[in-house]
Amino acid sequence: AERLRRAIPMPVVLQDERLTSHAANELLAGRERDWRRRKQQLDAMAAAVILQDYLDGRESQHPVTGEDL
């Protein structure tokens, strides 16, 4: 992460990704019964869970108000 911070002129934010595969699997289990198909979608869903967790964290730190729109 530190090498990346030095290499690019943008902020680098680390996001906890523990248990995201499990959460993604739980979300997919309700939609997709076939394990092979679910497994193919698992990484994309886990990435979506990580992104949503990040966005939810930013929103709680900086809530959007009507003035922001």
PQR file with spaces between the fields and no chain letter, atoms N, CA, C, O and H, PARSE charges and radii, in Angstrom:
ATOM       1  N    ALA     1       0.825   -1.185    0.000 -0.4000 1.5000
ATOM       2  CA   ALA     1       0.000    0.000    0.000 -0.0000 2.0000
ATOM       3  C    ALA     1       0.877    1.260    0.000  0.5500 1.7000
ATOM       4  O    ALA     1       0.569    2.252   -0.662 -0.5500 1.4000
ATOM       5  N    GLU     2       1.956    1.194    0.746 -0.4000 1.5000
ATOM       6  CA   GLU     2       2.833    2.368    0.822 -0.0000 2.0000
ATOM       7  C    GLU     2       3.499    2.638   -0.525  0.5500 1.7000
ATOM       8  O    GLU     2       3.635    3.795   -0.922 -0.5500 1.4000
ATOM       9  H    GLU     2       2.207    0.388    1.284  0.4000 1.0000
ATOM      10  N    ARG     3       3.912    1.600   -1.225 -0.4000 1.5000
ATOM      11  CA   ARG     3       4.497    1.782   -2.564 -0.0000 2.0000
ATOM      12  C    ARG     3       3.487    2.397   -3.515  0.5500 1.7000
ATOM      13  O    ARG     3       3.832    3.263   -4.319 -0.5500 1.4000
ATOM      14  H    ARG     3       3.802    0.660   -0.903  0.4000 1.0000
ATOM      15  N    LEU     4       2.258    1.958   -3.426 -0.4000 1.5000
ATOM      16  CA   LEU     4       1.205    2.507   -4.277 -0.0000 2.0000
ATOM      17  C    LEU     4       0.971    3.975   -3.950  0.5500 1.7000
ATOM      18  O    LEU     4       0.784    4.789   -4.854 -0.5500 1.4000
ATOM      19  H    LEU     4       1.978    1.254   -2.773  0.4000 1.0000
ATOM      20  N    ARG     5       0.979    4.320   -2.667 -0.4000 1.5000
ATOM      21  CA   ARG     5       0.802    5.723   -2.258 -0.0000 2.0000
ATOM      22  C    ARG     5       1.882    6.621   -2.855  0.5500 1.7000
ATOM      23  O    ARG     5       1.611    7.746   -3.275 -0.5500 1.4000
ATOM      24  H    ARG     5       1.131    3.658   -1.932  0.4000 1.0000
ATOM      25  N    ARG     6       3.106    6.107   -2.885 -0.4000 1.5000
ATOM      26  CA   ARG     6       4.210    6.904   -3.448 -0.0000 2.0000
ATOM      27  C    ARG     6       4.137    6.965   -4.970  0.5500 1.7000
ATOM      28  O    ARG     6       4.623    7.921   -5.575 -0.5500 1.4000
ATOM      29  H    ARG     6       3.327    5.193   -2.545  0.4000 1.0000
ATOM      30  N    ALA     7       3.536    5.957   -5.591 -0.4000 1.5000
ATOM      31  CA   ALA     7       3.543    5.859   -7.051 -0.0000 2.0000
ATOM      32  C    ALA     7       2.439    6.661   -7.727  0.5500 1.7000
ATOM      33  O    ALA     7       2.585    7.057   -8.884 -0.5500 1.4000
ATOM      34  H    ALA     7       3.141    5.181   -5.100  0.4000 1.0000
ATOM      35  N    ILE     8       1.345    6.904   -7.030 -0.4000 1.5000
ATOM      36  CA   ILE     8       0.229    7.607   -7.674 -0.0000 2.0000
ATOM      37  C    ILE     8      -0.153    8.846   -6.878  0.5500 1.7000
ATOM      38  O    ILE     8      -0.012    8.869   -5.655 -0.5500 1.4000
ATOM      39  H    ILE     8       1.227    6.583   -6.090  0.4000 1.0000
ATOM      40  N    PRO     9      -0.635    9.875   -7.563 -0.5600 1.5000
ATOM      41  CA   PRO     9      -0.982   11.130   -6.886  0.2800 2.0000
ATOM      42  C    PRO     9      -2.427   11.145   -6.381  0.5500 1.7000
ATOM      43  O    PRO     9      -3.103   12.172   -6.449 -0.5500 1.4000
ATOM      44  N    MET    10      -2.890   10.008   -5.878 -0.4000 1.5000
ATOM      45  CA   MET    10      -4.268    9.920   -5.383 -0.0000 2.0000
ATOM      46  C    MET    10      -4.247    9.290   -4.005  0.5500 1.7000
ATOM      47  O    MET    10      -3.307    8.569   -3.669 -0.5500 1.4000
ATOM      48  H    MET    10      -2.341    9.174   -5.823  0.4000 1.0000
ATOM      49  N    PRO    11      -5.262    9.547   -3.205 -0.5600 1.5000
ATOM      50  CA   PRO    11      -5.328    8.884   -1.903  0.2800 2.0000
ATOM      51  C    PRO    11      -5.525    7.376   -2.075  0.5500 1.7000
ATOM      52  O    PRO    11      -6.251    6.931   -2.964 -0.5500 1.4000
ATOM      53  N    VAL    12      -4.875    6.608   -1.224 -0.4000 1.5000
ATOM      54  CA   VAL    12      -5.043    5.155   -1.205 -0.0000 2.0000
ATOM      55  C    VAL    12      -5.746    4.808    0.096  0.5500 1.7000
ATOM      56  O    VAL    12      -5.266    5.139    1.180 -0.5500 1.4000
ATOM      57  H    VAL    12      -4.285    6.970   -0.502  0.4000 1.0000
ATOM      58  N    VAL    13      -6.880    4.143   -0.017 -0.4000 1.5000
ATOM      59  CA   VAL    13      -7.674    3.774    1.151 -0.0000 2.0000
ATOM      60  C    VAL    13      -7.697    2.262    1.258  0.5500 1.7000
ATOM      61  O    VAL    13      -8.035    1.574    0.295 -0.5500 1.4000
ATOM      62  H    VAL    13      -7.270    3.874   -0.898  0.4000 1.0000
ATOM      63  N    LEU    14      -7.341    1.742    2.422 -0.4000 1.5000
ATOM      64  CA   LEU    14      -7.406    0.305    2.651 -0.0000 2.0000
ATOM      65  C    LEU    14      -8.772   -0.029    3.236  0.5500 1.7000
ATOM      66  O    LEU    14      -9.271    0.676    4.113 -0.5500 1.4000
ATOM      67  H    LEU    14      -7.067    2.301    3.205  0.4000 1.0000
ATOM      68  N    GLN    15      -9.363   -1.096    2.751 -0.4000 1.5000
ATOM      69  CA   GLN    15     -10.698   -1.494    3.190 -0.0000 2.0000
ATOM      70  C    GLN    15     -10.633   -2.929    3.695  0.5500 1.7000
ATOM      71  O    GLN    15     -10.078   -3.802    3.028 -0.5500 1.4000
ATOM      72  H    GLN    15      -8.958   -1.669    2.039  0.4000 1.0000
ATOM      73  N    ASP    16     -11.198   -3.171    4.866 -0.4000 1.5000
ATOM      74  CA   ASP    16     -11.227   -4.514    5.444 -0.0000 2.0000
ATOM      75  C    ASP    16     -12.091   -5.418    4.575  0.5500 1.7000
ATOM      76  O    ASP    16     -13.263   -5.125    4.337 -0.5500 1.4000
ATOM      77  H    ASP    16     -11.649   -2.462    5.408  0.4000 1.0000
ATOM      78  N    GLU    17     -11.516   -6.506    4.107 -0.4000 1.5000
ATOM      79  CA   GLU    17     -12.268   -7.403    3.237 -0.0000 2.0000
ATOM      80  C    GLU    17     -12.530   -8.758    3.890  0.5500 1.7000
ATOM      81  O    GLU    17     -12.969   -9.698    3.227 -0.5500 1.4000
ATOM      82  H    GLU    17     -10.564   -6.744    4.300  0.4000 1.0000
ATOM      83  N    ARG    18     -12.260   -8.854    5.185 -0.4000 1.5000
ATOM      84  CA   ARG    18     -12.534  -10.117    5.867 -0.0000 2.0000
ATOM      85  C    ARG    18     -14.019  -10.430    5.804  0.5500 1.7000
ATOM      86  O    ARG    18     -14.858   -9.544    5.965 -0.5500 1.4000
ATOM      87  H    ARG    18     -11.903   -8.090    5.724  0.4000 1.0000
ATOM      88  N    LEU    19     -14.327  -11.663    5.573 -0.4000 1.5000
ATOM      89  CA   LEU    19     -15.696  -12.201    5.536 -0.0000 2.0000
ATOM      90  C    LEU    19     -16.527  -11.717    4.351  0.5500 1.7000
ATOM      91  O    LEU    19     -17.725  -11.994    4.297 -0.5500 1.4000
ATOM      92  H    LEU    19     -13.646  -12.383    5.442  0.4000 1.0000
ATOM      93  N    THR    20     -15.926  -11.003    3.402 -0.4000 1.5000
ATOM      94  CA   THR    20     -16.731  -10.535    2.269 -0.0000 2.0000
ATOM      95  C    THR    20     -17.131  -11.679    1.349  0.5500 1.7000
ATOM      96  O    THR    20     -18.223  -11.659    0.780 -0.5500 1.4000
ATOM      97  H    THR    20     -14.952  -10.778    3.446  0.4000 1.0000
ATOM      98  N    SER    21     -16.261  -12.681    1.193 -0.4000 1.5000
ATOM      99  CA   SER    21     -16.640  -13.833    0.365 -0.0000 2.0000
ATOM     100  C    SER    21     -17.812  -14.570    0.998  0.5500 1.7000
ATOM     101  O    SER    21     -18.714  -15.030    0.298 -0.5500 1.4000
ATOM     102  H    SER    21     -15.374  -12.697    1.656  0.4000 1.0000
ATOM     103  N    HIS    22     -17.795  -14.680    2.309 -0.4000 1.5000
ATOM     104  CA   HIS    22     -18.910  -15.333    3.009 -0.0000 2.0000
ATOM     105  C    HIS    22     -20.198  -14.522    2.830  0.5500 1.7000
ATOM     106  O    HIS    22     -21.254  -15.088    2.549 -0.5500 1.4000
ATOM     107  H    HIS    22     -17.062  -14.306    2.877  0.4000 1.0000
ATOM     108  N    ALA    23     -20.112  -13.217    2.991 -0.4000 1.5000
ATOM     109  CA   ALA    23     -21.294  -12.364    2.816 -0.0000 2.0000
ATOM     110  C    ALA    23     -21.804  -12.443    1.381  0.5500 1.7000
ATOM     111  O    ALA    23     -23.012  -12.500    1.151 -0.5500 1.4000
ATOM     112  H    ALA    23     -19.253  -12.757    3.220  0.4000 1.0000
ATOM     113  N    ALA    24     -20.886  -12.447    0.418 -0.4000 1.5000
ATOM     114  CA   ALA    24     -21.283  -12.547   -0.988 -0.0000 2.0000
ATOM     115  C    ALA    24     -21.950  -13.881   -1.265  0.5500 1.7000
ATOM     116  O    ALA    24     -22.942  -13.940   -1.990 -0.5500 1.4000
ATOM     117  H    ALA    24     -19.905  -12.401    0.606  0.4000 1.0000
ATOM     118  N    ASN    25     -21.419  -14.944   -0.697 -0.4000 1.5000
ATOM     119  CA   ASN    25     -22.006  -16.269   -0.885 -0.0000 2.0000
ATOM     120  C    ASN    25     -23.416  -16.320   -0.308  0.5500 1.7000
ATOM     121  O    ASN    25     -24.312  -16.919   -0.903 -0.5500 1.4000
ATOM     122  H    ASN    25     -20.613  -14.896   -0.108  0.4000 1.0000
ATOM     123  N    GLU    26     -23.612  -15.700    0.837 -0.4000 1.5000
ATOM     124  CA   GLU    26     -24.949  -15.652    1.443 -0.0000 2.0000
ATOM     125  C    GLU    26     -25.926  -14.893    0.547  0.5500 1.7000
ATOM     126  O    GLU    26     -27.068  -15.318    0.369 -0.5500 1.4000
ATOM     127  H    GLU    26     -22.884  -15.213    1.321  0.4000 1.0000
ATOM     128  N    LEU    27     -25.480  -13.781   -0.010 -0.4000 1.5000
ATOM     129  CA   LEU    27     -26.339  -13.008   -0.911 -0.0000 2.0000
ATOM     130  C    LEU    27     -26.688  -13.799   -2.166  0.5500 1.7000
ATOM     131  O    LEU    27     -27.832  -13.790   -2.620 -0.5500 1.4000
ATOM     132  H    LEU    27     -24.553  -13.436    0.135  0.4000 1.0000
ATOM     133  N    LEU    28     -25.695  -14.480   -2.717 -0.4000 1.5000
ATOM     134  CA   LEU    28     -25.921  -15.245   -3.940 -0.0000 2.0000
ATOM     135  C    LEU    28     -26.741  -16.504   -3.702  0.5500 1.7000
ATOM     136  O    LEU    28     -27.459  -16.952   -4.596 -0.5500 1.4000
ATOM     137  H    LEU    28     -24.766  -14.488   -2.347  0.4000 1.0000
ATOM     138  N    ALA    29     -26.645  -17.073   -2.519 -0.4000 1.5000
ATOM     139  CA   ALA    29     -27.365  -18.318   -2.228 -0.0000 2.0000
ATOM     140  C    ALA    29     -28.868  -18.132   -2.385  0.5500 1.7000
ATOM     141  O    ALA    29     -29.569  -19.061   -2.784 -0.5500 1.4000
ATOM     142  H    ALA    29     -26.061  -16.709   -1.793  0.4000 1.0000
ATOM     143  N    GLY    30     -29.360  -16.956   -2.080 -0.4000 1.5000
ATOM     144  CA   GLY    30     -30.787  -16.692   -2.234 -0.0000 2.0000
ATOM     145  C    GLY    30     -31.211  -16.537   -3.681  0.5500 1.7000
ATOM     146  O    GLY    30     -32.391  -16.674   -4.002 -0.5500 1.4000
ATOM     147  H    GLY    30     -28.791  -16.201   -1.756  0.4000 1.0000
ATOM     148  N    ARG    31     -30.261  -16.254   -4.552 -0.4000 1.5000
ATOM     149  CA   ARG    31     -30.570  -16.016   -5.969 -0.0000 2.0000
ATOM     150  C    ARG    31     -30.208  -17.192   -6.863  0.5500 1.7000
ATOM     151  O    ARG    31     -30.901  -17.480   -7.839 -0.5500 1.4000
ATOM     152  H    ARG    31     -29.302  -16.142   -4.291  0.4000 1.0000
ATOM     153  N    GLU    32     -29.124  -17.864   -6.521 -0.4000 1.5000
ATOM     154  CA   GLU    32     -28.576  -18.886   -7.420 -0.0000 2.0000
ATOM     155  C    GLU    32     -28.376  -20.194   -6.666  0.5500 1.7000
ATOM     156  O    GLU    32     -27.538  -20.272   -5.767 -0.5500 1.4000
ATOM     157  H    GLU    32     -28.561  -17.630   -5.728  0.4000 1.0000
ATOM     158  N    ARG    33     -29.132  -21.210   -7.025 -0.4000 1.5000
ATOM     159  CA   ARG    33     -29.033  -22.509   -6.347 -0.0000 2.0000
ATOM     160  C    ARG    33     -27.846  -23.339   -6.846  0.5500 1.7000
ATOM     161  O    ARG    33     -27.261  -24.099   -6.075 -0.5500 1.4000
ATOM     162  H    ARG    33     -29.812  -21.146   -7.755  0.4000 1.0000
ATOM     163  N    ASP    34     -27.491  -23.201   -8.112 -0.4000 1.5000
ATOM     164  CA   ASP    34     -26.411  -23.995   -8.701 -0.0000 2.0000
ATOM     165  C    ASP    34     -25.061  -23.477   -8.202  0.5500 1.7000
ATOM     166  O    ASP    34     -24.683  -22.341   -8.489 -0.5500 1.4000
ATOM     167  H    ASP    34     -27.967  -22.583   -8.737  0.4000 1.0000
ATOM     168  N    TRP    35     -24.336  -24.315   -7.454 -0.4000 1.5000
ATOM     169  CA   TRP    35     -23.077  -23.903   -6.847 -0.0000 2.0000
ATOM     170  C    TRP    35     -22.061  -23.465   -7.900  0.5500 1.7000
ATOM     171  O    TRP    35     -21.328  -22.502   -7.677 -0.5500 1.4000
ATOM     172  H    TRP    35     -24.642  -25.238   -7.222  0.4000 1.0000
ATOM     173  N    ARG    36     -22.002  -24.155   -9.046 -0.4000 1.5000
ATOM     174  CA   ARG    36     -21.020  -23.789  -10.077 -0.0000 2.0000
ATOM     175  C    ARG    36     -21.271  -22.380  -10.595  0.5500 1.7000
ATOM     176  O    ARG    36     -20.330  -21.606  -10.773 -0.5500 1.4000
ATOM     177  H    ARG    36     -22.597  -24.938   -9.227  0.4000 1.0000
ATOM     178  N    ARG    37     -22.507  -22.049  -10.832 -0.4000 1.5000
ATOM     179  CA   ARG    37     -22.828  -20.685  -11.296 -0.0000 2.0000
ATOM     180  C    ARG    37     -22.556  -19.662  -10.199  0.5500 1.7000
ATOM     181  O    ARG    37     -22.040  -18.576  -10.462 -0.5500 1.4000
ATOM     182  H    ARG    37     -23.272  -22.678  -10.688  0.4000 1.0000
ATOM     183  N    ARG    38     -22.909  -20.023   -8.968 -0.4000 1.5000
ATOM     184  CA   ARG    38     -22.691  -19.112   -7.842 -0.0000 2.0000
ATOM     185  C    ARG    38     -21.199  -18.848   -7.666  0.5500 1.7000
ATOM     186  O    ARG    38     -20.790  -17.716   -7.405 -0.5500 1.4000
ATOM     187  H    ARG    38     -23.328  -20.905   -8.755  0.4000 1.0000
ATOM     188  N    LYS    39     -20.390  -19.896   -7.810 -0.4000 1.5000
ATOM     189  CA   LYS    39     -18.943  -19.751   -7.652 -0.0000 2.0000
ATOM     190  C    LYS    39     -18.369  -18.792   -8.696  0.5500 1.7000
ATOM     191  O    LYS    39     -17.453  -18.026   -8.397 -0.5500 1.4000
ATOM     192  H    LYS    39     -20.722  -20.815   -8.021  0.4000 1.0000
ATOM     193  N    GLN    40     -18.900  -18.828   -9.914 -0.4000 1.5000
ATOM     194  CA   GLN    40     -18.440  -17.933  -10.971 -0.0000 2.0000
ATOM     195  C    GLN    40     -18.738  -16.470  -10.636  0.5500 1.7000
ATOM     196  O    GLN    40     -17.995  -15.580  -11.049 -0.5500 1.4000
ATOM     197  H    GLN    40     -19.645  -19.450  -10.157  0.4000 1.0000
ATOM     198  N    GLN    41     -19.783  -16.222   -9.913 -0.4000 1.5000
ATOM     199  CA   GLN    41     -20.206  -14.860   -9.594 -0.0000 2.0000
ATOM     200  C    GLN    41     -19.648  -14.361   -8.263  0.5500 1.7000
ATOM     201  O    GLN    41     -19.776  -13.182   -7.934 -0.5500 1.4000
ATOM     202  H    GLN    41     -20.387  -16.945   -9.578  0.4000 1.0000
ATOM     203  N    LEU    42     -19.032  -15.258   -7.502 -0.4000 1.5000
ATOM     204  CA   LEU    42     -18.639  -14.950   -6.128 -0.0000 2.0000
ATOM     205  C    LEU    42     -17.650  -13.789   -6.020  0.5500 1.7000
ATOM     206  O    LEU    42     -17.850  -12.901   -5.192 -0.5500 1.4000
ATOM     207  H    LEU    42     -18.928  -16.216   -7.769  0.4000 1.0000
ATOM     208  N    ASP    43     -16.598  -13.771   -6.825 -0.4000 1.5000
ATOM     209  CA   ASP    43     -15.595  -12.700   -6.722 -0.0000 2.0000
ATOM     210  C    ASP    43     -16.189  -11.336   -7.048  0.5500 1.7000
ATOM     211  O    ASP    43     -15.886  -10.346   -6.382 -0.5500 1.4000
ATOM     212  H    ASP    43     -16.436  -14.493   -7.498  0.4000 1.0000
ATOM     213  N    ALA    44     -17.033  -11.286   -8.069 -0.4000 1.5000
ATOM     214  CA   ALA    44     -17.657  -10.008   -8.434 -0.0000 2.0000
ATOM     215  C    ALA    44     -18.577   -9.523   -7.322  0.5500 1.7000
ATOM     216  O    ALA    44     -18.602   -8.333   -7.010 -0.5500 1.4000
ATOM     217  H    ALA    44     -17.279  -12.090   -8.610  0.4000 1.0000
ATOM     218  N    MET    45     -19.328  -10.435   -6.726 -0.4000 1.5000
ATOM     219  CA   MET    45     -20.226  -10.049   -5.638 -0.0000 2.0000
ATOM     220  C    MET    45     -19.421   -9.627   -4.411  0.5500 1.7000
ATOM     221  O    MET    45     -19.797   -8.672   -3.731 -0.5500 1.4000
ATOM     222  H    MET    45     -19.307  -11.402   -6.979  0.4000 1.0000
ATOM     223  N    ALA    46     -18.321  -10.320   -4.114 -0.4000 1.5000
ATOM     224  CA   ALA    46     -17.472   -9.938   -2.978 -0.0000 2.0000
ATOM     225  C    ALA    46     -16.895   -8.542   -3.199  0.5500 1.7000
ATOM     226  O    ALA    46     -16.828   -7.747   -2.261 -0.5500 1.4000
ATOM     227  H    ALA    46     -18.015  -11.096   -4.666  0.4000 1.0000
ATOM     228  N    ALA    47     -16.480   -8.237   -4.420 -0.4000 1.5000
ATOM     229  CA   ALA    47     -15.975   -6.894   -4.735 -0.0000 2.0000
ATOM     230  C    ALA    47     -17.068   -5.850   -4.530  0.5500 1.7000
ATOM     231  O    ALA    47     -16.798   -4.755   -4.038 -0.5500 1.4000
ATOM     232  H    ALA    47     -16.535   -8.883   -5.182  0.4000 1.0000
ATOM     233  N    ALA    48     -18.291   -6.185   -4.904 -0.4000 1.5000
ATOM     234  CA   ALA    48     -19.411   -5.259   -4.707 -0.0000 2.0000
ATOM     235  C    ALA    48     -19.673   -5.036   -3.222  0.5500 1.7000
ATOM     236  O    ALA    48     -20.000   -3.923   -2.809 -0.5500 1.4000
ATOM     237  H    ALA    48     -18.510   -7.075   -5.303  0.4000 1.0000
ATOM     238  N    VAL    49     -19.533   -6.089   -2.417 -0.4000 1.5000
ATOM     239  CA   VAL    49     -19.723   -5.963   -0.964 -0.0000 2.0000
ATOM     240  C    VAL    49     -18.647   -5.051   -0.373  0.5500 1.7000
ATOM     241  O    VAL    49     -18.945   -4.204    0.469 -0.5500 1.4000
ATOM     242  H    VAL    49     -19.268   -6.993   -2.752  0.4000 1.0000
ATOM     243  N    ILE    50     -17.402   -5.223   -0.809 -0.4000 1.5000
ATOM     244  CA   ILE    50     -16.305   -4.374   -0.323 -0.0000 2.0000
ATOM     245  C    ILE    50     -16.565   -2.915   -0.688  0.5500 1.7000
ATOM     246  O    ILE    50     -16.411   -2.026    0.149 -0.5500 1.4000
ATOM     247  H    ILE    50     -17.160   -5.911   -1.493  0.4000 1.0000
ATOM     248  N    LEU    51     -16.955   -2.672   -1.927 -0.4000 1.5000
ATOM     249  CA   LEU    51     -17.243   -1.305   -2.370 -0.0000 2.0000
ATOM     250  C    LEU    51     -18.400   -0.709   -1.581  0.5500 1.7000
ATOM     251  O    LEU    51     -18.330    0.449   -1.170 -0.5500 1.4000
ATOM     252  H    LEU    51     -17.080   -3.395   -2.607  0.4000 1.0000
ATOM     253  N    GLN    52     -19.457   -1.475   -1.364 -0.4000 1.5000
ATOM     254  CA   GLN    52     -20.610   -0.964   -0.621 -0.0000 2.0000
ATOM     255  C    GLN    52     -20.228   -0.638    0.818  0.5500 1.7000
ATOM     256  O    GLN    52     -20.659    0.379    1.362 -0.5500 1.4000
ATOM     257  H    GLN    52     -19.513   -2.416   -1.699  0.4000 1.0000
ATOM     258  N    ASP    53     -19.411   -1.507    1.444 -0.4000 1.5000
ATOM     259  CA   ASP    53     -18.939   -1.232    2.806 -0.0000 2.0000
ATOM     260  C    ASP    53     -18.150    0.075    2.849  0.5500 1.7000
ATOM     261  O    ASP    53     -18.315    0.875    3.770 -0.5500 1.4000
ATOM     262  H    ASP    53     -19.061   -2.333    1.003  0.4000 1.0000
ATOM     263  N    TYR    54     -17.294    0.287    1.850 -0.4000 1.5000
ATOM     264  CA   TYR    54     -16.512    1.524    1.774 -0.0000 2.0000
ATOM     265  C    TYR    54     -17.428    2.735    1.632  0.5500 1.7000
ATOM     266  O    TYR    54     -17.278    3.724    2.349 -0.5500 1.4000
ATOM     267  H    TYR    54     -17.161   -0.364    1.102  0.4000 1.0000
ATOM     268  N    LEU    55     -18.374    2.650    0.705 -0.4000 1.5000
ATOM     269  CA   LEU    55     -19.287    3.777    0.478 -0.0000 2.0000
ATOM     270  C    LEU    55     -20.155    4.048    1.700  0.5500 1.7000
ATOM     271  O    LEU    55     -20.402    5.205    2.040 -0.5500 1.4000
ATOM     272  H    LEU    55     -18.495    1.846    0.122  0.4000 1.0000
ATOM     273  N    ASP    56     -20.616    3.001    2.358 -0.4000 1.5000
ATOM     274  CA   ASP    56     -21.409    3.181    3.577 -0.0000 2.0000
ATOM     275  C    ASP    56     -20.588    3.864    4.662  0.5500 1.7000
ATOM     276  O    ASP    56     -21.106    4.705    5.397 -0.5500 1.4000
ATOM     277  H    ASP    56     -20.415    2.061    2.082  0.4000 1.0000
ATOM     278  N    GLY    57     -19.311    3.508    4.767 -0.4000 1.5000
ATOM     279  CA   GLY    57     -18.430    4.129    5.751 -0.0000 2.0000
ATOM     280  C    GLY    57     -18.197    5.598    5.458  0.5500 1.7000
ATOM     281  O    GLY    57     -18.176    6.416    6.377 -0.5500 1.4000
ATOM     282  H    GLY    57     -18.890    2.826    4.170  0.4000 1.0000
ATOM     283  N    ARG    58     -18.021    5.943    4.193 -0.4000 1.5000
ATOM     284  CA   ARG    58     -17.836    7.353    3.809 -0.0000 2.0000
ATOM     285  C    ARG    58     -19.101    8.148    4.089  0.5500 1.7000
ATOM     286  O    ARG    58     -19.035    9.283    4.560 -0.5500 1.4000
ATOM     287  H    ARG    58     -18.038    5.278    3.447  0.4000 1.0000
ATOM     288  N    GLU    59     -20.245    7.556    3.802 -0.4000 1.5000
ATOM     289  CA   GLU    59     -21.506    8.268    4.007 -0.0000 2.0000
ATOM     290  C    GLU    59     -21.731    8.558    5.487  0.5500 1.7000
ATOM     291  O    GLU    59     -22.247    9.618    5.840 -0.5500 1.4000
ATOM     292  H    GLU    59     -20.298    6.633    3.420  0.4000 1.0000
ATOM     293  N    SER    60     -21.346    7.617    6.357 -0.4000 1.5000
ATOM     294  CA   SER    60     -21.542    7.852    7.784 -0.0000 2.0000
ATOM     295  C    SER    60     -20.580    8.921    8.299  0.5500 1.7000
ATOM     296  O    SER    60     -20.888    9.618    9.266 -0.5500 1.4000
ATOM     297  H    SER    60     -20.927    6.756    6.070  0.4000 1.0000
ATOM     298  N    GLN    61     -19.410    9.055    7.655 -0.4000 1.5000
ATOM     299  CA   GLN    61     -18.451   10.088    8.054 -0.0000 2.0000
ATOM     300  C    GLN    61     -18.820   11.446    7.478  0.5500 1.7000
ATOM     301  O    GLN    61     -18.578   12.481    8.099 -0.5500 1.4000
ATOM     302  H    GLN    61     -19.160    8.489    6.869  0.4000 1.0000
ATOM     303  N    HIS    62     -19.409   11.436    6.283 -0.4000 1.5000
ATOM     304  CA   HIS    62     -19.770   12.666    5.581 -0.0000 2.0000
ATOM     305  C    HIS    62     -21.178   12.515    5.010  0.5500 1.7000
ATOM     306  O    HIS    62     -21.333   12.315    3.805 -0.5500 1.4000
ATOM     307  H    HIS    62     -19.606   10.596    5.778  0.4000 1.0000
ATOM     308  N    PRO    63     -22.202   12.608    5.853 -0.5600 1.5000
ATOM     309  CA   PRO    63     -23.568   12.416    5.345  0.2800 2.0000
ATOM     310  C    PRO    63     -23.927   13.435    4.265  0.5500 1.7000
ATOM     311  O    PRO    63     -23.534   14.600    4.332 -0.5500 1.4000
ATOM     312  N    VAL    64     -24.667   12.978    3.290 -0.4000 1.5000
ATOM     313  CA   VAL    64     -25.121   13.844    2.202 -0.0000 2.0000
ATOM     314  C    VAL    64     -26.347   14.605    2.676  0.5500 1.7000
ATOM     315  O    VAL    64     -27.286   14.023    3.219 -0.5500 1.4000
ATOM     316  H    VAL    64     -24.986   12.032    3.236  0.4000 1.0000
ATOM     317  N    THR    65     -26.325   15.908    2.462 -0.4000 1.5000
ATOM     318  CA   THR    65     -27.475   16.734    2.835 -0.0000 2.0000
ATOM     319  C    THR    65     -28.085   17.325    1.576  0.5500 1.7000
ATOM     320  O    THR    65     -27.518   17.191    0.491 -0.5500 1.4000
ATOM     321  H    THR    65     -25.562   16.380    2.021  0.4000 1.0000
ATOM     322  N    GLY    66     -29.212   17.964    1.705 -0.4000 1.5000
ATOM     323  CA   GLY    66     -29.853   18.612    0.572 -0.0000 2.0000
ATOM     324  C    GLY    66     -28.990   19.699   -0.034  0.5500 1.7000
ATOM     325  O    GLY    66     -29.107   19.994   -1.223 -0.5500 1.4000
ATOM     326  H    GLY    66     -29.672   18.073    2.586  0.4000 1.0000
ATOM     327  N    GLU    67     -28.124   20.298    0.772 -0.4000 1.5000
ATOM     328  CA   GLU    67     -27.241   21.350    0.277 -0.0000 2.0000
ATOM     329  C    GLU    67     -26.177   20.800   -0.663  0.5500 1.7000
ATOM     330  O    GLU    67     -25.629   21.535   -1.485 -0.5500 1.4000
ATOM     331  H    GLU    67     -28.029   20.058    1.738  0.4000 1.0000
ATOM     332  N    ASP    68     -25.880   19.489   -0.542 -0.4000 1.5000
ATOM     333  CA   ASP    68     -24.857   18.872   -1.380 -0.0000 2.0000
ATOM     334  C    ASP    68     -25.363   18.578   -2.781  0.5500 1.7000
ATOM     335  O    ASP    68     -24.563   18.331   -3.684 -0.5500 1.4000
ATOM     336  H    ASP    68     -26.325   18.892    0.125  0.4000 1.0000
ATOM     337  N    LEU    69     -26.660   18.600   -2.980 -0.4000 1.5000
ATOM     338  CA   LEU    69     -27.225   18.212   -4.277 -0.0000 2.0000
ATOM     339  C    LEU    69     -27.299   19.350   -5.240  0.5500 1.7000
ATOM     340  O    LEU    69     -27.753   19.174   -6.371 -0.5500 1.4000
ATOM     341  H    LEU    69     -27.310   18.800   -2.247  0.4000 1.0000
